[in-house]
Amino acid sequence: MQHWLSVHPLISYLIILGCIIYIFNKVFRPQKKLPILKEIAVYLFMALGSAVLLLLQIDKLPIIQCMAVAIAMMMLLRIRQFKDRRKRTARTPKDMGS
């Protein structure tokens, strides 16, 4: 897989950029909207950072695989939070008193 990703740099770049954007939006996005110029600047820096990570990916470091693990862990956390929230709302006030 590592060899295939280094042979196809455009696909690797798009995967890295997509992972970075997803991780930013799920973890680091501020609560209120940024002004449009700051938003553009953030995405430009993410695109530049993706290019640097692409160089590391081509140099045989498992960047995409590490991002995939990070995204999988984020999804597991979301599933756990969903289940906990559902369990909390299923309790009745009588159950909470004992």
VENNOR-V944203 format. One record per residue. N is the residue number from 0. RES is the residue in one letter. SS is DSSP state (a for helix, b for strand, c for the rest). OMEGA is omega as a letter, one per 40 degrees, with the letter a starting at -180 (999 if undefined). Layout:
# VENNOR-V944203
N RES SS OMEGA
N RES SS OMEGA
This chain:
# VENNOR-V944203
0 M c a
1 Q a i
2 H a a
3 W a i
4 L a i
5 S a i
6 V a a
7 H c a
8 P a a
9 L a i
10 I a i
11 S a i
12 Y a a
13 L a i
14 I a i
15 I a i
16 L a i
17 G a i
18 C a i
19 I a i
20 I a i
21 Y a a
22 I a i
23 F a a
24 N a a
25 K a a
26 V a a
27 F a a
28 R c i
29 P c a
30 Q c i
31 K c a
32 K c i
33 L c i
34 P c a
35 I a i
36 L a i
37 K a i
38 E a i
39 I a i
40 A a i
41 V a a
42 Y a i
43 L a i
44 F a i
45 M a i
46 A a i
47 L a i
48 G a i
49 S a i
50 A a i
51 V a i
52 L a i
53 L a i
54 L a i
55 L a i
56 Q a i
57 I a i
58 D c i
59 K c i
60 L c a
61 P c a
62 I a a
63 I a i
64 Q a i
65 C a i
66 M a i
67 A a i
68 V a i
69 A a i
70 I a i
71 A a i
72 M a i
73 M a i
74 M a i
75 L a i
76 L a i
77 R a i
78 I a i
79 R a i
80 Q a i
81 F a i
82 K a i
83 D a i
84 R a i
85 R a i
86 K a i
87 R a a
88 T a i
89 A a i
90 R c i
91 T c i
92 P a i
93 K a i
94 D a a
95 M a a
96 G a a
97 S c 999
